[in-house]
Amino acid sequence: MGKRGRLMLKVTINENLCKGCEMCVIACPKKIIELNKGKINAKGYNPVHIVDESKCTGCASCAVMCPDVVITLED
Protein backbone atom coordinates (compact mmCIF):
# COMPACT_ATOMS: atom_id res chain seq x y z
CA MET A 1 0.00 0.00 0.00
CA GLY A 2 1.16 3.50 -0.78
CA LYS A 3 0.11 6.92 0.35
CA ARG A 4 -3.32 7.19 1.93
CA GLY A 5 -3.79 3.40 1.76
CA ARG A 6 -4.09 3.17 -2.01
CA LEU A 7 -2.50 0.34 -3.96
CA MET A 8 0.66 1.46 -5.74
CA LEU A 9 0.73 0.47 -9.40
CA LYS A 10 3.78 0.37 -11.62
CA VAL A 11 3.37 1.86 -15.07
CA THR A 12 5.40 0.12 -17.77
CA ILE A 13 5.86 1.60 -21.23
CA ASN A 14 7.29 -0.52 -24.02
CA GLU A 15 9.33 2.31 -25.52
CA ASN A 16 10.40 0.28 -28.56
CA LEU A 17 6.78 -0.10 -29.70
CA CYS A 18 5.63 3.45 -28.87
CA LYS A 19 4.98 5.60 -31.93
CA GLY A 20 4.74 8.86 -29.99
CA CYS A 21 1.12 9.62 -30.90
CA GLU A 22 0.64 11.35 -27.51
CA MET A 23 -2.86 9.93 -26.91
CA CYS A 24 -1.68 8.91 -23.42
CA VAL A 25 -0.27 12.40 -22.81
CA ILE A 26 -3.70 13.89 -23.55
CA ALA A 27 -5.51 11.26 -21.47
CA CYS A 28 -3.41 11.58 -18.30
CA PRO A 29 -5.33 13.65 -15.72
CA LYS A 30 -2.13 14.32 -13.74
CA LYS A 31 -0.15 15.42 -16.84
CA ILE A 32 2.85 13.28 -15.89
CA ILE A 33 3.44 11.68 -19.30
CA GLU A 34 5.41 13.41 -22.03
CA LEU A 35 7.44 12.66 -25.14
CA ASN A 36 11.06 11.83 -24.46
CA LYS A 37 12.57 14.19 -27.02
CA GLY A 38 16.06 13.04 -26.10
CA LYS A 39 15.43 9.45 -27.19
CA ILE A 40 14.53 7.75 -30.46
CA ASN A 41 13.23 4.19 -30.39
CA ALA A 42 13.82 1.31 -32.82
CA LYS A 43 10.96 2.53 -35.04
CA GLY A 44 12.41 6.06 -35.27
CA TYR A 45 9.90 7.74 -32.93
CA ASN A 46 10.26 9.71 -29.73
CA PRO A 47 8.61 7.43 -27.14
CA VAL A 48 6.67 8.70 -24.15
CA HIS A 49 7.86 8.41 -20.57
CA ILE A 50 6.54 9.10 -17.08
CA VAL A 51 8.07 12.23 -15.58
CA ASP A 52 6.89 11.66 -11.99
CA GLU A 53 5.53 8.18 -11.25
CA SER A 54 4.86 9.14 -7.62
CA LYS A 55 1.99 11.34 -8.83
CA CYS A 56 0.33 8.52 -10.77
CA THR A 57 -3.11 7.61 -9.41
CA GLY A 58 -3.33 4.32 -11.31
CA CYS A 59 -6.42 5.42 -13.23
CA ALA A 60 -5.18 3.56 -16.35
CA SER A 61 -6.42 6.29 -18.72
CA CYS A 62 -3.07 6.18 -20.49
CA ALA A 63 -3.25 2.42 -21.07
CA VAL A 64 -6.86 2.57 -22.26
CA MET A 65 -6.11 5.34 -24.76
CA CYS A 66 -2.94 3.78 -26.20
CA PRO A 67 -3.82 2.46 -29.68
CA ASP A 68 -0.80 0.15 -29.71
CA VAL A 69 -1.19 -1.27 -26.19
CA VAL A 70 2.34 -0.31 -25.14
CA ILE A 71 1.34 0.82 -21.62
CA THR A 72 0.57 -1.62 -18.83
CA LEU A 73 -0.13 -1.17 -15.13
CA GLU A 74 0.97 -3.79 -12.62
CA ASP A 75 0.74 -4.31 -8.87
mmCIF file of the N, C-alpha and C atoms, coordinates in Angstrom:
data_MODEL
# 
_entry.id   MODEL 
# 
loop_
_atom_site.group_PDB 
_atom_site.id 
_atom_site.type_symbol 
_atom_site.label_atom_id 
_atom_site.label_alt_id 
_atom_site.label_comp_id 
_atom_site.label_asym_id 
_atom_site.label_entity_id 
_atom_site.label_seq_id 
_atom_site.pdbx_PDB_ins_code 
_atom_site.Cartn_x 
_atom_site.Cartn_y 
_atom_site.Cartn_z 
_atom_site.occupancy 
_atom_site.B_iso_or_equiv 
_atom_site.pdbx_formal_charge 
_atom_site.auth_seq_id 
_atom_site.auth_comp_id 
_atom_site.auth_asym_id 
_atom_site.auth_atom_id 
_atom_site.pdbx_PDB_model_num 
ATOM 1   N N  . MET A 1 1  ? 0.844  -1.186 0.000   1.00 0.00 ? 1  MET A N  1 
ATOM 2   C CA . MET A 1 1  ? 0.000  0.000  0.000   1.00 0.00 ? 1  MET A CA 1 
ATOM 3   C C  . MET A 1 1  ? 0.890  1.250  0.000   1.00 0.00 ? 1  MET A C  1 
ATOM 4   N N  . GLY A 1 2  ? 0.420  2.252  -0.683  1.00 0.00 ? 2  GLY A N  1 
ATOM 5   C CA . GLY A 1 2  ? 1.160  3.500  -0.780  1.00 0.00 ? 2  GLY A CA 1 
ATOM 6   C C  . GLY A 1 2  ? 0.529  4.568  0.085   1.00 0.00 ? 2  GLY A C  1 
ATOM 7   N N  . LYS A 1 3  ? 0.664  5.783  -0.360  1.00 0.00 ? 3  LYS A N  1 
ATOM 8   C CA . LYS A 1 3  ? 0.107  6.924  0.353   1.00 0.00 ? 3  LYS A CA 1 
ATOM 9   C C  . LYS A 1 3  ? -1.392 6.790  0.508   1.00 0.00 ? 3  LYS A C  1 
ATOM 10  N N  . ARG A 1 4  ? -1.884 7.180  1.634   1.00 0.00 ? 4  ARG A N  1 
ATOM 11  C CA . ARG A 1 4  ? -3.318 7.185  1.926   1.00 0.00 ? 4  ARG A CA 1 
ATOM 12  C C  . ARG A 1 4  ? -3.977 5.834  1.695   1.00 0.00 ? 4  ARG A C  1 
ATOM 13  N N  . GLY A 1 5  ? -3.223 4.727  1.844   1.00 0.00 ? 5  GLY A N  1 
ATOM 14  C CA . GLY A 1 5  ? -3.788 3.399  1.760   1.00 0.00 ? 5  GLY A CA 1 
ATOM 15  C C  . GLY A 1 5  ? -4.129 2.904  0.372   1.00 0.00 ? 5  GLY A C  1 
ATOM 16  N N  . ARG A 1 6  ? -3.761 3.633  -0.666  1.00 0.00 ? 6  ARG A N  1 
ATOM 17  C CA . ARG A 1 6  ? -4.091 3.169  -2.012  1.00 0.00 ? 6  ARG A CA 1 
ATOM 18  C C  . ARG A 1 6  ? -3.010 2.223  -2.520  1.00 0.00 ? 6  ARG A C  1 
ATOM 19  N N  . LEU A 1 7  ? -3.403 1.308  -3.358  1.00 0.00 ? 7  LEU A N  1 
ATOM 20  C CA . LEU A 1 7  ? -2.496 0.344  -3.955  1.00 0.00 ? 7  LEU A CA 1 
ATOM 21  C C  . LEU A 1 7  ? -1.587 1.062  -4.942  1.00 0.00 ? 7  LEU A C  1 
ATOM 22  N N  . MET A 1 8  ? -0.288 0.827  -4.835  1.00 0.00 ? 8  MET A N  1 
ATOM 23  C CA . MET A 1 8  ? 0.663  1.459  -5.739  1.00 0.00 ? 8  MET A CA 1 
ATOM 24  C C  . MET A 1 8  ? 0.824  0.591  -6.988  1.00 0.00 ? 8  MET A C  1 
ATOM 25  N N  . LEU A 1 9  ? 0.601  1.174  -8.134  1.00 0.00 ? 9  LEU A N  1 
ATOM 26  C CA . LEU A 1 9  ? 0.729  0.466  -9.399  1.00 0.00 ? 9  LEU A CA 1 
ATOM 27  C C  . LEU A 1 9  ? 1.979  0.937  -10.123 1.00 0.00 ? 9  LEU A C  1 
ATOM 28  N N  . LYS A 1 10 ? 2.612  0.022  -10.820 1.00 0.00 ? 10 LYS A N  1 
ATOM 29  C CA . LYS A 1 10 ? 3.782  0.367  -11.616 1.00 0.00 ? 10 LYS A CA 1 
ATOM 30  C C  . LYS A 1 10 ? 3.355  0.496  -13.071 1.00 0.00 ? 10 LYS A C  1 
ATOM 31  N N  . VAL A 1 11 ? 3.675  1.622  -13.660 1.00 0.00 ? 11 VAL A N  1 
ATOM 32  C CA . VAL A 1 11 ? 3.374  1.861  -15.067 1.00 0.00 ? 11 VAL A CA 1 
ATOM 33  C C  . VAL A 1 11 ? 4.586  1.424  -15.886 1.00 0.00 ? 11 VAL A C  1 
ATOM 34  N N  . THR A 1 12 ? 4.334  0.579  -16.886 1.00 0.00 ? 12 THR A N  1 
ATOM 35  C CA . THR A 1 12 ? 5.403  0.116  -17.765 1.00 0.00 ? 12 THR A CA 1 
ATOM 36  C C  . THR A 1 12 ? 5.064  0.539  -19.189 1.00 0.00 ? 12 THR A C  1 
ATOM 37  N N  . ILE A 1 13 ? 6.034  1.163  -19.838 1.00 0.00 ? 13 ILE A N  1 
ATOM 38  C CA . ILE A 1 13 ? 5.862  1.600  -21.226 1.00 0.00 ? 13 ILE A CA 1 
ATOM 39  C C  . ILE A 1 13 ? 6.879  0.854  -22.088 1.00 0.00 ? 13 ILE A C  1 
ATOM 40  N N  . ASN A 1 14 ? 6.397  0.148  -23.089 1.00 0.00 ? 14 ASN A N  1 
ATOM 41  C CA . ASN A 1 14 ? 7.286  -0.517 -24.025 1.00 0.00 ? 14 ASN A CA 1 
ATOM 42  C C  . ASN A 1 14 ? 7.741  0.545  -25.028 1.00 0.00 ? 14 ASN A C  1 
ATOM 43  N N  . GLU A 1 15 ? 8.855  1.185  -24.720 1.00 0.00 ? 15 GLU A N  1 
ATOM 44  C CA . GLU A 1 15 ? 9.328  2.314  -25.523 1.00 0.00 ? 15 GLU A CA 1 
ATOM 45  C C  . GLU A 1 15 ? 9.659  1.931  -26.962 1.00 0.00 ? 15 GLU A C  1 
ATOM 46  N N  . ASN A 1 16 ? 10.058 0.685  -27.193 1.00 0.00 ? 16 ASN A N  1 
ATOM 47  C CA . ASN A 1 16 ? 10.403 0.277  -28.559 1.00 0.00 ? 16 ASN A CA 1 
ATOM 48  C C  . ASN A 1 16 ? 9.192  0.138  -29.467 1.00 0.00 ? 16 ASN A C  1 
ATOM 49  N N  . LEU A 1 17 ? 7.995  0.000  -28.888 1.00 0.00 ? 17 LEU A N  1 
ATOM 50  C CA . LEU A 1 17 ? 6.779  -0.101 -29.697 1.00 0.00 ? 17 LEU A CA 1 
ATOM 51  C C  . LEU A 1 17 ? 5.993  1.209  -29.764 1.00 0.00 ? 17 LEU A C  1 
ATOM 52  N N  . CYS A 1 18 ? 6.340  2.166  -28.916 1.00 0.00 ? 18 CYS A N  1 
ATOM 53  C CA . CYS A 1 18 ? 5.625  3.452  -28.866 1.00 0.00 ? 18 CYS A CA 1 
ATOM 54  C C  . CYS A 1 18 ? 5.893  4.254  -30.133 1.00 0.00 ? 18 CYS A C  1 
ATOM 55  N N  . LYS A 1 19 ? 4.811  4.786  -30.725 1.00 0.00 ? 19 LYS A N  1 
ATOM 56  C CA . LYS A 1 19 ? 4.979  5.603  -31.931 1.00 0.00 ? 19 LYS A CA 1 
ATOM 57  C C  . LYS A 1 19 ? 4.834  7.100  -31.644 1.00 0.00 ? 19 LYS A C  1 
ATOM 58  N N  . GLY A 1 20 ? 4.762  7.457  -30.364 1.00 0.00 ? 20 GLY A N  1 
ATOM 59  C CA . GLY A 1 20 ? 4.745  8.864  -29.987 1.00 0.00 ? 20 GLY A CA 1 
ATOM 60  C C  . GLY A 1 20 ? 3.505  9.623  -30.405 1.00 0.00 ? 20 GLY A C  1 
ATOM 61  N N  . CYS A 1 21 ? 2.361  8.957  -30.450 1.00 0.00 ? 21 CYS A N  1 
ATOM 62  C CA . CYS A 1 21 ? 1.121  9.616  -30.898 1.00 0.00 ? 21 CYS A CA 1 
ATOM 63  C C  . CYS A 1 21 ? 0.574  10.603 -29.861 1.00 0.00 ? 21 CYS A C  1 
ATOM 64  N N  . GLU A 1 22 ? 1.014  10.473 -28.627 1.00 0.00 ? 22 GLU A N  1 
ATOM 65  C CA . GLU A 1 22 ? 0.641  11.347 -27.507 1.00 0.00 ? 22 GLU A CA 1 
ATOM 66  C C  . GLU A 1 22 ? -0.803 11.216 -27.036 1.00 0.00 ? 22 GLU A C  1 
ATOM 67  N N  . MET A 1 23 ? -1.493 10.148 -27.416 1.00 0.00 ? 23 MET A N  1 
ATOM 68  C CA . MET A 1 23 ? -2.855 9.926  -26.910 1.00 0.00 ? 23 MET A CA 1 
ATOM 69  C C  . MET A 1 23 ? -2.824 9.766  -25.389 1.00 0.00 ? 23 MET A C  1 
ATOM 70  N N  . CYS A 1 24 ? -1.810 9.091  -24.871 1.00 0.00 ? 24 CYS A N  1 
ATOM 71  C CA . CYS A 1 24 ? -1.681 8.910  -23.420 1.00 0.00 ? 24 CYS A CA 1 
ATOM 72  C C  . CYS A 1 24 ? -1.373 10.231 -22.719 1.00 0.00 ? 24 CYS A C  1 
ATOM 73  N N  . VAL A 1 25 ? -0.605 11.079 -23.372 1.00 0.00 ? 25 VAL A N  1 
ATOM 74  C CA . VAL A 1 25 ? -0.275 12.398 -22.811 1.00 0.00 ? 25 VAL A CA 1 
ATOM 75  C C  . VAL A 1 25 ? -1.557 13.198 -22.615 1.00 0.00 ? 25 VAL A C  1 
ATOM 76  N N  . ILE A 1 26 ? -2.423 13.169 -23.611 1.00 0.00 ? 26 ILE A N  1 
ATOM 77  C CA . ILE A 1 26 ? -3.698 13.891 -23.547 1.00 0.00 ? 26 ILE A CA 1 
ATOM 78  C C  . ILE A 1 26 ? -4.618 13.286 -22.492 1.00 0.00 ? 26 ILE A C  1 
ATOM 79  N N  . ALA A 1 27 ? -4.593 11.956 -22.375 1.00 0.00 ? 27 ALA A N  1 
ATOM 80  C CA . ALA A 1 27 ? -5.513 11.257 -21.468 1.00 0.00 ? 27 ALA A CA 1 
ATOM 81  C C  . ALA A 1 27 ? -5.124 11.355 -20.002 1.00 0.00 ? 27 ALA A C  1 
ATOM 82  N N  . CYS A 1 28 ? -3.876 11.584 -19.695 1.00 0.00 ? 28 CYS A N  1 
ATOM 83  C CA . CYS A 1 28 ? -3.409 11.577 -18.302 1.00 0.00 ? 28 CYS A CA 1 
ATOM 84  C C  . CYS A 1 28 ? -3.945 12.784 -17.528 1.00 0.00 ? 28 CYS A C  1 
ATOM 85  N N  . PRO A 1 29 ? -4.770 12.530 -16.487 1.00 0.00 ? 29 PRO A N  1 
ATOM 86  C CA . PRO A 1 29 ? -5.326 13.648 -15.718 1.00 0.00 ? 29 PRO A CA 1 
ATOM 87  C C  . PRO A 1 29 ? -4.286 14.379 -14.868 1.00 0.00 ? 29 PRO A C  1 
ATOM 88  N N  . LYS A 1 30 ? -3.189 13.711 -14.558 1.00 0.00 ? 30 LYS A N  1 
ATOM 89  C CA . LYS A 1 30 ? -2.127 14.321 -13.743 1.00 0.00 ? 30 LYS A CA 1 
ATOM 90  C C  . LYS A 1 30 ? -1.041 14.987 -14.581 1.00 0.00 ? 30 LYS A C  1 
ATOM 91  N N  . LYS A 1 31 ? -1.117 14.813 -15.898 1.00 0.00 ? 31 LYS A N  1 
ATOM 92  C CA . LYS A 1 31 ? -0.154 15.425 -16.838 1.00 0.00 ? 31 LYS A CA 1 
ATOM 93  C C  . LYS A 1 31 ? 1.293  15.051 -16.496 1.00 0.00 ? 31 LYS A C  1 
ATOM 94  N N  . ILE A 1 32 ? 1.513  13.746 -16.251 1.00 0.00 ? 32 ILE A N  1 
ATOM 95  C CA . ILE A 1 32 ? 2.851  13.282 -15.895 1.00 0.00 ? 32 ILE A CA 1 
ATOM 96  C C  . ILE A 1 32 ? 3.499  12.441 -16.994 1.00 0.00 ? 32 ILE A C  1 
ATOM 97  N N  . ILE A 1 33 ? 2.887  12.418 -18.166 1.00 0.00 ? 33 ILE A N  1 
ATOM 98  C CA . ILE A 1 33 ? 3.444  11.683 -19.300 1.00 0.00 ? 33 ILE A CA 1 
ATOM 99  C C  . ILE A 1 33 ? 3.816  12.698 -20.375 1.00 0.00 ? 33 ILE A C  1 
ATOM 100 N N  . GLU A 1 34 ? 5.000  12.518 -20.940 1.00 0.00 ? 34 GLU A N  1 
ATOM 101 C CA . GLU A 1 34 ? 5.411  13.408 -22.029 1.00 0.00 ? 34 GLU A CA 1 
ATOM 102 C C  . GLU A 1 34 ? 6.325  12.663 -22.992 1.00 0.00 ? 34 GLU A C  1 
ATOM 103 N N  . LEU A 1 35 ? 6.508  13.238 -24.176 1.00 0.00 ? 35 LEU A N  1 
ATOM 104 C CA . LEU A 1 35 ? 7.437  12.662 -25.141 1.00 0.00 ? 35 LEU A CA 1 
ATOM 105 C C  . LEU A 1 35 ? 8.857  12.799 -24.610 1.00 0.00 ? 35 LEU A C  1 
ATOM 106 N N  . ASN A 1 36 ? 9.646  11.778 -24.817 1.00 0.00 ? 36 ASN A N  1 
ATOM 107 C CA . ASN A 1 36 ? 11.059 11.834 -24.465 1.00 0.00 ? 36 ASN A CA 1 
ATOM 108 C C  . ASN A 1 36 ? 11.804 12.310 -25.698 1.00 0.00 ? 36 ASN A C  1 
ATOM 109 N N  . LYS A 1 37 ? 11.965 13.608 -25.817 1.00 0.00 ? 37 LYS A N  1 
ATOM 110 C CA . LYS A 1 37 ? 12.565 14.194 -27.020 1.00 0.00 ? 37 LYS A CA 1 
ATOM 111 C C  . LYS A 1 37 ? 14.058 13.917 -27.130 1.00 0.00 ? 37 LYS A C  1 
ATOM 112 N N  . GLY A 1 38 ? 14.646 13.379 -26.065 1.00 0.00 ? 38 GLY A N  1 
ATOM 113 C CA . GLY A 1 38 ? 16.065 13.038 -26.097 1.00 0.00 ? 38 GLY A CA 1 
ATOM 114 C C  . GLY A 1 38 ? 16.326 11.597 -26.490 1.00 0.00 ? 38 GLY A C  1 
ATOM 115 N N  . LYS A 1 39 ? 15.277 10.863 -26.856 1.00 0.00 ? 39 LYS A N  1 
ATOM 116 C CA . LYS A 1 39 ? 15.426 9.446  -27.186 1.00 0.00 ? 39 LYS A CA 1 
ATOM 117 C C  . LYS A 1 39 ? 14.639 9.111  -28.450 1.00 0.00 ? 39 LYS A C  1 
ATOM 118 N N  . ILE A 1 40 ? 15.213 8.255  -29.273 1.00 0.00 ? 40 ILE A N  1 
ATOM 119 C CA . ILE A 1 40 ? 14.527 7.751  -30.460 1.00 0.00 ? 40 ILE A CA 1 
ATOM 120 C C  . ILE A 1 40 ? 14.523 6.233  -30.353 1.00 0.00 ? 40 ILE A C  1 
ATOM 121 N N  . ASN A 1 41 ? 13.332 5.642  -30.535 1.00 0.00 ? 41 ASN A N  1 
ATOM 122 C CA . ASN A 1 41 ? 13.227 4.186  -30.395 1.00 0.00 ? 41 ASN A CA 1 
ATOM 123 C C  . ASN A 1 41 ? 13.592 3.462  -31.687 1.00 0.00 ? 41 ASN A C  1 
ATOM 124 N N  . ALA A 1 42 ? 13.452 2.147  -31.676 1.00 0.00 ? 42 ALA A N  1 
ATOM 125 C CA . ALA A 1 42 ? 13.822 1.308  -32.824 1.00 0.00 ? 42 ALA A CA 1 
ATOM 126 C C  . ALA A 1 42 ? 13.016 1.630  -34.079 1.00 0.00 ? 42 ALA A C  1 
ATOM 127 N N  . LYS A 1 43 ? 11.806 2.181  -33.894 1.00 0.00 ? 43 LYS A N  1 
ATOM 128 C CA . LYS A 1 43 ? 10.960 2.528  -35.037 1.00 0.00 ? 43 LYS A CA 1 
ATOM 129 C C  . LYS A 1 43 ? 11.218 3.956  -35.548 1.00 0.00 ? 43 LYS A C  1 
ATOM 130 N N  . GLY A 1 44 ? 12.077 4.697  -34.855 1.00 0.00 ? 44 GLY A N  1 
ATOM 131 C CA . GLY A 1 44 ? 12.405 6.056  -35.272 1.00 0.00 ? 44 GLY A CA 1 
ATOM 132 C C  . GLY A 1 44 ? 11.535 7.132  -34.654 1.00 0.00 ? 44 GLY A C  1 
ATOM 133 N N  . TYR A 1 45 ? 10.789 6.788  -33.605 1.00 0.00 ? 45 TYR A N  1 
ATOM 134 C CA . TYR A 1 45 ? 9.903  7.741  -32.930 1.00 0.00 ? 45 TYR A CA 1 
ATOM 135 C C  . TYR A 1 45 ? 10.451 8.147  -31.572 1.00 0.00 ? 45 TYR A C  1 
ATOM 136 N N  . ASN A 1 46 ? 10.019 9.310  -31.106 1.00 0.00 ? 46 ASN A N  1 
ATOM 137 C CA . ASN A 1 46 ? 10.265 9.706  -29.729 1.00 0.00 ? 46 ASN A CA 1 
ATOM 138 C C  . ASN A 1 46 ? 9.209  9.019  -28.869 1.00 0.00 ? 46 ASN A C  1 
ATOM 139 N N  . PRO A 1 47 ? 9.597  8.107  -27.986 1.00 0.00 ? 47 PRO A N  1 
ATOM 140 C CA . PRO A 1 47 ? 8.607  7.434  -27.144 1.00 0.00 ? 47 PRO A CA 1 
ATOM 141 C C  . PRO A 1 47 ? 8.191  8.321  -25.976 1.00 0.00 ? 47 PRO A C  1 
ATOM 142 N N  . VAL A 1 48 ? 7.096  7.966  -25.342 1.00 0.00 ? 48 VAL A N  1 
ATOM 143 C CA . VAL A 1 48 ? 6.672  8.695  -24.152 1.00 0.00 ? 48 VAL A CA 1 
ATOM 144 C C  . VAL A 1 48 ? 7.362  8.116  -22.920 1.00 0.00 ? 48 VAL A C  1 
ATOM 145 N N  . HIS A 1 49 ? 7.350  8.890  -21.848 1.00 0.00 ? 49 HIS A N  1 
ATOM 146 C CA . HIS A 1 49 ? 7.859  8.408  -20.572 1.00 0.00 ? 49 HIS A CA 1 
ATOM 147 C C  . HIS A 1 49 ? 7.116  9.117  -19.451 1.00 0.00 ? 49 HIS A C  1 
ATOM 148 N N  . ILE A 1 50 ? 7.180  8.532  -18.271 1.00 0.00 ? 50 ILE A N  1 
ATOM 149 C CA . ILE A 1 50 ? 6.539  9.101  -17.081 1.00 0.00 ? 50 ILE A CA 1 
ATOM 150 C C  . ILE A 1 50 ? 7.542  10.038 -16.431 1.00 0.00 ? 50 ILE A C  1 
ATOM 151 N N  . VAL A 1 51 ? 7.145  11.278 -16.182 1.00 0.00 ? 51 VAL A N  1 
ATOM 152 C CA . VAL A 1 51 ? 8.069  12.230 -15.582 1.00 0.00 ? 51 VAL A CA 1 
ATOM 153 C C  . VAL A 1 51 ? 8.059  12.184 -14.061 1.00 0.00 ? 51 VAL A C  1 
ATOM 154 N N  . ASP A 1 52 ? 6.952  11.766 -13.445 1.00 0.00 ? 52 ASP A N  1 
ATOM 155 C CA . ASP A 1 52 ? 6.894  11.656 -11.986 1.00 0.00 ? 52 ASP A CA 1 
ATOM 156 C C  . ASP A 1 52 ? 5.906  10.561 -11.598 1.00 0.00 ? 52 ASP A C  1 
ATOM 157 N N  . GLU A 1 53 ? 6.402  9.330  -11.523 1.00 0.00 ? 53 GLU A N  1 
ATOM 158 C CA . GLU A 1 53 ? 5.534  8.182  -11.253 1.00 0.00 ? 53 GLU A CA 1 
ATOM 159 C C  . GLU A 1 53 ? 4.871  8.260  -9.878  1.00 0.00 ? 53 GLU A C  1 
ATOM 160 N N  . SER A 1 54 ? 5.451  9.020  -8.951  1.00 0.00 ? 54 SER A N  1 
ATOM 161 C CA . SER A 1 54 ? 4.864  9.141  -7.615  1.00 0.00 ? 54 SER A CA 1 
ATOM 162 C C  . SER A 1 54 ? 3.522  9.876  -7.643  1.00 0.00 ? 54 SER A C  1 
ATOM 163 N N  . LYS A 1 55 ? 3.259  10.622 -8.703  1.00 0.00 ? 55 LYS A N  1 
ATOM 164 C CA . LYS A 1 55 ? 1.989  11.344 -8.830  1.00 0.00 ? 55 LYS A CA 1 
ATOM 165 C C  . LYS A 1 55 ? 0.908  10.548 -9.558  1.00 0.00 ? 55 LYS A C  1 
ATOM 166 N N  . CYS A 1 56 ? 1.279  9.360  -10.037 1.00 0.00 ? 56 CYS A N  1 
ATOM 167 C CA . CYS A 1 56 ? 0.331  8.518  -10.770 1.00 0.00 ? 56 CYS A CA 1 
ATOM 168 C C  . CYS A 1 56 ? -0.745 7.985  -9.820  1.00 0.00 ? 56 CYS A C  1 
ATOM 169 N N  . THR A 1 57 ? -1.991 8.092  -10.230 1.00 0.00 ? 57 THR A N  1 
ATOM 170 C CA . THR A 1 57 ? -3.108 7.612  -9.413  1.00 0.00 ? 57 THR A CA 1 
ATOM 171 C C  . THR A 1 57 ? -3.543 6.196  -9.803  1.00 0.00 ? 57 THR A C  1 
ATOM 172 N N  . GLY A 1 58 ? -2.972 5.660  -10.862 1.00 0.00 ? 58 GLY A N  1 
ATOM 173 C CA . GLY A 1 58 ? -3.334 4.319  -11.310 1.00 0.00 ? 58 GLY A CA 1 
ATOM 174 C C  . GLY A 1 58 ? -4.672 4.263  -12.019 1.00 0.00 ? 58 GLY A C  1 
ATOM 175 N N  . CYS A 1 59 ? -5.111 5.370  -12.580 1.00 0.00 ? 59 CYS A N  1 
ATOM 176 C CA . CYS A 1 59 ? -6.424 5.424  -13.234 1.00 0.00 ? 59 CYS A CA 1 
ATOM 177 C C  . CYS A 1 59 ? -6.475 4.619  -14.532 1.00 0.00 ? 59 CYS A C  1 
ATOM 178 N N  . ALA A 1 60 ? -5.327 4.341  -15.123 1.00 0.00 ? 60 ALA A N  1 
ATOM 179 C CA . ALA A 1 60 ? -5.180 3.564  -16.354 1.00 0.00 ? 60 ALA A CA 1 
ATOM 180 C C  . ALA A 1 60 ? -5.704 4.265  -17.607 1.00 0.00 ? 60 ALA A C  1 
ATOM 181 N N  . SER A 1 61 ? -5.970 5.544  -17.535 1.00 0.00 ? 61 SER A N  1 
ATOM 182 C CA . SER A 1 61 ? -6.420 6.286  -18.724 1.00 0.00 ? 61 SER A CA 1 
ATOM 183 C C  . SER A 1 61 ? -5.394 6.204  -19.846 1.00 0.00 ? 61 SER A C  1 
ATOM 184 N N  . CYS A 1 62 ? -4.128 6.250  -19.485 1.00 0.00 ? 62 CYS A N  1 
ATOM 185 C CA . CYS A 1 62 ? -3.070 6.179  -20.492 1.00 0.00 ? 62 CYS A CA 1 
ATOM 186 C C  . CYS A 1 62 ? -3.097 4.840  -21.223 1.00 0.00 ? 62 CYS A C  1 
ATOM 187 N N  . ALA A 1 63 ? -3.233 3.756  -20.471 1.00 0.00 ? 63 ALA A N  1 
ATOM 188 C CA . ALA A 1 63 ? -3.250 2.418  -21.065 1.00 0.00 ? 63 ALA A CA 1 
ATOM 189 C C  . ALA A 1 63 ? -4.482 2.202  -21.937 1.00 0.00 ? 63 ALA A C  1 
ATOM 190 N N  . VAL A 1 64 ? -5.618 2.721  -21.497 1.00 0.00 ? 64 VAL A N  1 
ATOM 191 C CA . VAL A 1 64 ? -6.859 2.570  -22.256 1.00 0.00 ? 64 VAL A CA 1 
ATOM 192 C C  . VAL A 1 64 ? -6.782 3.338  -23.577 1.00 0.00 ? 64 VAL A C  1 
ATOM 193 N N  . MET A 1 65 ? -6.170 4.492  -23.563 1.00 0.00 ? 65 MET A N  1 
ATOM 194 C CA . MET A 1 65 ? -6.110 5.337  -24.763 1.00 0.00 ? 65 MET A CA 1 
ATOM 195 C C  . MET A 1 65 ? -5.032 4.918  -25.765 1.00 0.00 ? 65 MET A C  1 
ATOM 196 N N  . CYS A 1 66 ? -4.042 4.156  -25.319 1.00 0.00 ? 66 CYS A N  1 
ATOM 197 C CA . CYS A 1 66 ? -2.936 3.784  -26.195 1.00 0.00 ? 66 CYS A CA 1 
ATOM 198 C C  . CYS A 1 66 ? -3.418 2.851  -27.312 1.00 0.00 ? 66 CYS A C  1 
ATOM 199 N N  . PRO A 1 67 ? -3.325 3.298  -28.579 1.00 0.00 ? 67 PRO A N  1 
ATOM 200 C CA . PRO A 1 67 ? -3.819 2.462  -29.681 1.00 0.00 ? 67 PRO A CA 1 
ATOM 201 C C  . PRO A 1 67 ? -2.943 1.243  -29.954 1.00 0.00 ? 67 PRO A C  1 
ATOM 202 N N  . ASP A 1 68 ? -1.721 1.250  -29.458 1.00 0.00 ? 68 ASP A N  1 
ATOM 203 C CA . ASP A 1 68 ? -0.795 0.151  -29.713 1.00 0.00 ? 68 ASP A CA 1 
ATOM 204 C C  . ASP A 1 68 ? -0.547 -0.724 -28.496 1.00 0.00 ? 68 ASP A C  1 
ATOM 205 N N  . VAL A 1 69 ? -1.258 -0.487 -27.423 1.00 0.00 ? 69 VAL A N  1 
ATOM 206 C CA . VAL A 1 69 ? -1.189 -1.268 -26.188 1.00 0.00 ? 69 VAL A CA 1 
ATOM 207 C C  . VAL A 1 69 ? 0.248  -1.406 -25.689 1.00 0.00 ? 69 VAL A C  1 
ATOM 208 N N  . VAL A 1 70 ? 0.956  -0.283 -25.622 1.00 0.00 ? 70 VAL A N  1 
ATOM 209 C CA . VAL A 1 70 ? 2.341  -0.314 -25.143 1.00 0.00 ? 70 VAL A CA 1 
ATOM 210 C C  . VAL A 1 70 ? 2.453  0.041  -23.661 1.00 0.00 ? 70 VAL A C  1 
ATOM 211 N N  . ILE A 1 71 ? 1.333  0.425  -23.039 1.00 0.00 ? 71 ILE A N  1 
ATOM 212 C CA . ILE A 1 71 ? 1.340  0.815  -21.622 1.00 0.00 ? 71 ILE A CA 1 
ATOM 213 C C  . ILE A 1 71 ? 0.583  -0.219 -20.813 1.00 0.00 ? 71 ILE A C  1 
ATOM 214 N N  . THR A 1 72 ? 1.222  -0.691 -19.752 1.00 0.00 ? 72 THR A N  1 
ATOM 215 C CA . THR A 1 72 ? 0.572  -1.621 -18.829 1.00 0.00 ? 72 THR A CA 1 
ATOM 216 C C  . THR A 1 72 ? 0.742  -1.113 -17.406 1.00 0.00 ? 72 THR A C  1 
ATOM 217 N N  . LEU A 1 73 ? -0.211 -1.486 -16.549 1.00 0.00 ? 73 LEU A N  1 
ATOM 218 C CA . LEU A 1 73 ? -0.125 -1.170 -15.126 1.00 0.00 ? 73 LEU A CA 1 
ATOM 219 C C  . LEU A 1 73 ? -0.106 -2.484 -14.362 1.00 0.00 ? 73 LEU A C  1 
ATOM 220 N N  . GLU A 1 74 ? 0.810  -2.565 -13.408 1.00 0.00 ? 74 GLU A N  1 
ATOM 221 C CA . GLU A 1 74 ? 0.968  -3.787 -12.618 1.00 0.00 ? 74 GLU A CA 1 
ATOM 222 C C  . GLU A 1 74 ? 1.002  -3.452 -11.138 1.00 0.00 ? 74 GLU A C  1 
ATOM 223 N N  . ASP A 1 75 ? 0.625  -4.466 -10.325 1.00 0.00 ? 75 ASP A N  1 
ATOM 224 C CA . ASP A 1 75 ? 0.736  -4.308 -8.866  1.00 0.00 ? 75 ASP A CA 1 
ATOM 225 C C  . ASP A 1 75 ? 2.174  -4.259 -8.457  1.00 0.00 ? 75 ASP A C  1 
# 
